[in-house]
Amino acid sequence: MSIRTIPLRTLSGDQATLAELVGDNVVLLVNVASKCGLTPQYSGLVELQQTYGPQGFSVVGVPCNQFMGQEPGTAEEIAEFCATTYGVDFPLLEKAEVNGENRHPLYAELTQSADAEGAAGDIQWNFEKFLIDRSGSVAGRFRPRTTPEAPELRSAVEGLL
């Protein structure tokens, strides 16, 4: 099954797939949280969307409450926080588990991909990033402390556009 065809739900509860949400855009899929020390990365994600969106790129956020309960809100609260605090204009999916026995099927696929050091497996924390190419393959995995402004992330995005 292609990553682009795995059934998803948007934050508003609509059924979708990545292909339906963003077409054949290059995607940066990020598990996000509103009450995390890394939450300011939303600013960089919005800037990436604004910079590369017109070239066929989209950030997609996946709220997750598995890391110290840092995404406790309802879908409506998450949407409002993201829009009013950071101006998020990229798609957000429903809250999902990214690790463990209830891991979303999307993350079951994604976590098989290794990062730059060759490590695959569980998501380490909020704001772990997966770069997905136009064919639906994982082209890069960036751990939580790699910011959206990081040269290696931007270079990888530019290389796929």
HELIX and SHEET records of a PDB file:
HELIX    1   1 ILE A    3  THR A    5  5                                   3    
HELIX    2   2 LEU A   18  VAL A   22  1                                   5    
HELIX    3   3 GLN A   41  TYR A   52  1                                  12    
HELIX    4   4 GLY A   53  GLN A   55  5                                   3    
HELIX    5   5 ALA A   75  PHE A   81  1                                   7    
HELIX    6   6 CYS A   82  TYR A   86  3                                   5    
HELIX    7   7 PRO A  105  LEU A  110  1                                   6    
HELIX    8   8 PRO A  151  LEU A  160  1                                  10    
SHEET    1   A 2 LEU A   8  ARG A   9  0                                        
SHEET    2   A 2 GLN A  15  ALA A  16 -1                                        
SHEET    1   B 4 PHE A  57  PRO A  63  0                                        
SHEET    2   B 4 VAL A  26  VAL A  32  1                                        
SHEET    3   B 4 LYS A 129  ILE A 132 -1                                        
SHEET    4   B 4 VAL A 138  PHE A 142 -1                                        
END                                                                             
